[in-house]
Every structure is written in structure tokens, then in C-alpha cells.
């Protein structure tokens, strides 16, 4: 069966949500504990396995696991509100990462000048 355009769009949004979870964990520089890098936010628990092969997002509203990737298989129970929240988070993260990279680049330049 060929997925409908709406189903394909939902799949793409779920894939994007997975990358947002990874980007958040990376941005926060979360350390590995018990084989996982985990971060609890206001609305969910974000987890990435130490080897990066498993990604999970748990909702704190009682729904439990709402997004996962394991052994290449993506399972998504994200609703429209989840998707929109993760898309907003992704935009914020991209801006913060860009700002951080610029600041770190300037720091490196400053240190380089001090060595002269």
C-alpha cells in the first residue's frame, strides 16, 4: 500500500522530531548515565542511547512513549500539538546552536590572538 500524502508528511514530521530530540540532547551536552543521555523537560523525557542507535521521547501527561527509533524502526504516537511543539523547539535550538557556534568561534579567534 502506498502511503497517502498526509501519511508521508506525518512520517517526515516524525523523523524531524527525532532529530530535534537528538539536537536537544547534544545542545544541552547531556552526559551518559546508565547507557543513556536523558533530559527531562516540562512536557517530556528525552533519551538517546549512548551509541546513538535508540531515541525515545516520553510524554509526562500519562501517554508514555510517544516517539522512538530503535534498530532503524520509527514508532510515533505524536499528536498535532506534540509535532508543533517539537517544531518550535527545533527552531529555537537551531538559533541557539548558531549563536553558540558563533560565540565559540569568536573565543577561538580571541585565544589565537593572545598567543601572538
Backbone as CSV, one residue per row, in Angstrom:
resi,resn,N_x,N_y,N_z,CA_x,CA_y,CA_z,C_x,C_y,C_z
1,UNK,0.847,-1.186,0.000,0.000,0.000,0.000,0.887,1.243,0.000
2,UNK,0.582,2.149,-0.871,1.328,3.406,-0.955,0.730,4.390,0.049
3,UNK,1.588,4.971,0.910,1.060,5.928,1.890,0.511,7.175,1.201
4,UNK,-0.521,7.751,1.793,-1.093,8.983,1.267,-0.117,10.132,1.505
5,UNK,-0.393,11.247,0.871,0.463,12.419,1.061,0.460,12.848,2.530
6,UNK,-0.701,12.769,3.178,-0.797,13.146,4.594,0.036,12.194,5.459
7,UNK,0.006,10.897,5.142,0.803,9.926,5.902,2.292,10.165,5.701
8,UNK,2.688,10.471,4.477,4.109,10.748,4.212,4.563,11.996,4.956
9,UNK,3.714,13.012,4.964,4.062,14.242,5.683,4.202,13.959,7.177
10,UNK,3.308,13.158,7.712,3.382,12.796,9.129,4.667,12.032,9.425
11,UNK,5.050,11.121,8.532,6.302,10.370,8.704,7.499,11.313,8.697
12,UNK,7.507,12.259,7.776,8.610,13.225,7.709,8.675,14.073,8.973
13,UNK,7.515,14.484,9.471,7.488,15.285,10.698,7.979,14.462,11.886
14,UNK,7.691,13.158,11.897,8.179,12.286,12.976,9.696,12.142,12.906
15,UNK,10.228,12.009,11.699,11.683,11.926,11.520,12.331,13.224,11.994
16,UNK,11.739,14.334,11.621,12.255,15.636,12.056,12.216,15.743,13.582
17,UNK,11.153,15.225,14.204,11.037,15.246,15.664,12.160,14.437,16.316
18,UNK,12.509,13.304,15.708,13.632,12.502,16.224,14.924,13.315,16.217
19,UNK,15.177,14.007,15.113,16.380,14.830,15.041,16.341,15.966,16.062
20,UNK,15.147,16.476,16.354,15.034,17.523,17.373,15.428,16.983,18.741
21,UNK,14.992,15.770,19.062,15.361,15.150,20.343,16.886,15.024,20.430
22,UNK,17.506,14.534,19.364,18.967,14.372,19.343,19.652,15.726,19.465
23,UNK,19.151,16.716,18.716,19.736,18.061,18.743,19.646,18.652,20.151
24,UNK,18.505,18.444,20.831,18.326,18.965,22.188,19.331,18.337,23.145
25,UNK,19.457,17.023,23.101,20.398,16.316,23.979,21.831,16.794,23.696
26,UNK,22.176,16.940,22.428,23.516,17.417,22.066,23.729,18.855,22.537
27,UNK,22.734,19.727,22.301,22.868,21.136,22.685,23.067,21.273,24.192
28,UNK,22.328,20.488,24.964,22.429,20.557,26.425,23.674,19.861,26.956
29,UNK,24.405,19.185,26.056,25.637,18.479,26.416,25.411,17.502,27.574
30,UNK,24.331,16.725,27.427,23.937,15.764,28.460,24.940,14.612,28.490
31,UNK,25.396,14.279,29.684,26.350,13.186,29.887,25.632,11.833,29.904
32,UNK,26.358,10.786,29.550,25.819,9.424,29.574,25.754,8.925,31.014
33,UNK,24.580,8.383,31.382,24.397,7.729,32.682,23.605,6.452,32.427
34,UNK,24.127,5.323,32.888,23.445,4.032,32.715,23.111,3.747,31.251
35,UNK,24.004,4.126,30.363,23.828,3.820,28.953,22.955,4.782,28.174
36,UNK,22.464,5.840,28.840,21.571,6.797,28.191,21.996,8.232,28.461
37,UNK,21.732,9.088,27.517,21.779,10.533,27.739,20.310,10.945,27.836
38,UNK,19.874,11.382,29.027,18.460,11.678,29.276,18.289,13.093,29.783
39,UNK,17.164,13.683,29.398,16.853,15.041,29.815,15.349,15.122,30.036
40,UNK,14.946,15.608,31.200,13.523,15.791,31.458,13.165,17.249,31.278
41,UNK,12.176,17.497,30.439,11.677,18.842,30.204,10.302,18.997,30.818
42,UNK,9.654,20.122,30.531,8.340,20.390,31.099,7.295,19.383,30.633
43,UNK,7.424,18.928,29.388,6.380,18.082,28.816,6.835,16.671,28.473
44,UNK,8.144,16.395,28.634,8.580,15.063,28.252,9.966,14.711,28.752
45,UNK,10.287,13.431,28.594,11.618,12.920,28.888,12.237,12.522,27.557
46,UNK,13.383,13.110,27.261,14.089,12.889,26.006,15.276,11.974,26.301
47,UNK,15.423,10.886,25.521,16.504,9.927,25.787,17.157,9.504,24.472
48,UNK,18.476,9.453,24.510,19.261,8.930,23.390,20.254,7.942,23.991
49,UNK,20.299,6.733,23.426,21.241,5.736,23.941,22.666,6.212,23.700
50,UNK,23.576,5.717,24.507,24.974,6.132,24.418,25.543,5.926,23.013
51,UNK,25.107,4.853,22.330,25.615,4.595,20.980,24.836,5.347,19.906
52,UNK,23.782,6.091,20.313,23.007,6.881,19.374,22.041,6.083,18.512
53,UNK,21.926,4.794,18.777,21.085,3.945,17.938,19.617,3.950,18.357
54,UNK,19.339,4.346,19.584,17.965,4.365,20.079,17.631,5.764,20.580
55,UNK,16.473,6.247,20.168,15.990,7.568,20.567,14.573,7.382,21.100
56,UNK,14.274,8.028,22.223,12.945,7.902,22.812,12.461,9.242,23.346
57,UNK,11.157,9.436,23.248,10.510,10.603,23.844,9.272,10.113,24.587
58,UNK,9.250,10.396,25.893,8.124,10.020,26.742,7.353,11.276,27.115
59,UNK,6.032,11.229,26.953,5.181,12.337,27.381,4.964,12.233,28.884
60,UNK,4.895,13.365,29.559,4.681,13.369,31.008,3.201,13.501,31.367
61,UNK,2.329,13.485,30.352,0.887,13.633,30.600,0.170,12.297,30.726
62,UNK,0.954,11.209,30.877,0.348,9.902,31.064,0.303,9.031,29.820
63,UNK,0.684,9.583,28.673,0.655,8.793,27.438,1.849,7.871,27.301
64,UNK,2.915,8.117,28.051,4.099,7.257,27.977,4.930,7.524,26.728
65,UNK,5.472,6.449,26.155,6.359,6.561,24.996,5.571,7.047,23.774
66,UNK,5.937,8.216,23.252,5.207,8.768,22.110,6.048,8.823,20.836
67,UNK,7.360,8.593,20.968,8.222,8.604,19.790,9.443,7.757,20.082
68,UNK,9.788,6.866,19.151,11.003,6.086,19.344,11.593,5.674,18.006
69,UNK,12.882,5.480,18.053,13.607,4.892,16.932,14.509,3.829,17.535
70,UNK,14.348,2.611,17.068,15.169,1.514,17.562,15.385,0.548,16.414
71,UNK,16.660,0.202,16.201,17.026,-0.710,15.118,16.454,-0.245,13.780
72,UNK,16.477,1.071,13.571,16.041,1.645,12.301,14.541,1.798,12.145
73,UNK,13.775,1.319,13.099,12.310,1.400,13.015,11.811,2.580,13.845
74,UNK,10.989,3.412,13.215,10.431,4.575,13.901,8.989,4.270,14.289
75,UNK,8.664,4.528,15.548,7.303,4.395,16.038,6.891,5.754,16.585
76,UNK,5.760,6.273,16.103,5.334,7.602,16.511,3.868,7.607,16.923
77,UNK,3.638,8.146,18.103,2.280,8.382,18.595,2.123,9.875,18.875
78,UNK,2.880,10.693,18.138,2.832,12.137,18.331,1.506,12.675,17.803
79,UNK,0.886,13.541,18.594,-0.309,14.215,18.092,0.105,15.554,17.477
80,UNK,-0.845,16.262,16.937,-0.532,17.526,16.257,0.113,18.534,17.207
81,UNK,-0.349,18.585,18.446,0.237,19.517,19.425,1.694,19.154,19.703
82,UNK,1.988,17.850,19.812,3.375,17.404,20.020,4.244,17.851,18.854
83,UNK,3.751,17.601,17.652,4.528,17.932,16.456,4.819,19.427,16.392
84,UNK,3.812,20.234,16.660,4.008,21.696,16.616,4.992,22.151,17.692
85,UNK,4.877,21.568,18.893,5.795,21.934,19.995,7.238,21.575,19.633
86,UNK,7.419,20.401,19.052,8.762,19.957,18.667,9.308,20.789,17.512
87,UNK,8.448,21.205,16.600,8.893,22.072,15.506,9.343,23.432,16.036
88,UNK,8.596,23.983,17.021,9.016,25.253,17.639,10.343,25.070,18.378
89,UNK,10.456,23.971,19.128,11.697,23.676,19.844,12.863,23.576,18.870
90,UNK,12.645,22.934,17.741,13.703,22.777,16.756,14.185,24.131,16.244
91,UNK,13.257,25.039,15.977,13.649,26.379,15.507,14.473,27.111,16.567
92,UNK,14.036,27.019,17.819,14.776,27.659,18.915,16.174,27.060,19.027
93,UNK,16.257,25.732,18.957,17.561,25.066,19.062,18.490,25.482,17.929
94,UNK,17.976,25.545,16.723,18.812,25.946,15.588,19.388,27.336,15.802
95,UNK,18.564,28.252,16.318,19.041,29.612,16.589,20.102,29.611,17.697
96,UNK,19.835,28.865,18.769,20.787,28.813,19.886,22.103,28.155,19.472
97,UNK,22.008,27.104,18.684,23.222,26.418,18.216,24.039,27.350,17.347
98,UNK,23.371,28.083,16.478,24.073,29.036,15.613,24.772,30.107,16.451
99,UNK,24.068,30.634,17.460,24.663,31.652,18.340,25.849,31.080,19.109
100,UNK,25.700,29.848,19.622,26.780,29.215,20.373,27.997,29.012,19.483
101,UNK,27.773,28.537,18.259,28.891,28.301,17.342,29.611,29.599,17.015
102,UNK,28.853,30.682,16.848,29.468,31.982,16.577,30.298,32.434,17.773
103,UNK,29.741,32.297,18.986,30.468,32.706,20.198,31.730,31.873,20.384
104,UNK,31.632,30.563,20.163,32.806,29.703,20.328,33.867,30.016,19.277
105,UNK,33.434,30.349,18.080,34.376,30.716,17.026,35.117,32.008,17.402
106,UNK,34.373,32.979,17.933,34.993,34.239,18.354,35.961,34.010,19.503
107,UNK,35.602,33.121,20.427,36.506,32.788,21.538,37.814,32.208,21.024
108,UNK,37.710,31.302,20.054,38.914,30.688,19.491,39.790,31.743,18.808
109,UNK,39.144,32.666,18.105,39.903,33.752,17.454,40.610,34.606,18.488
110,UNK,39.897,34.927,19.584,40.485,35.746,20.651,41.684,35.035,21.266
111,UNK,41.535,33.740,21.547,42.645,32.990,22.137,43.815,32.940,21.174
112,UNK,43.538,32.810,19.909,44.593,32.765,18.886,45.379,34.061,18.855
113,UNK,44.682,35.190,19.057,45.345,36.489,19.046,46.221,36.677,20.282
114,UNK,45.791,36.070,21.408,46.560,36.196,22.651,47.893,35.475,22.549
115,UNK,47.970,34.458,21.685,49.205,33.687,21.555,50.277,34.433,20.775
116,UNK,49.881,35.450,20.043,50.877,36.185,19.222,51.887,36.920,20.050
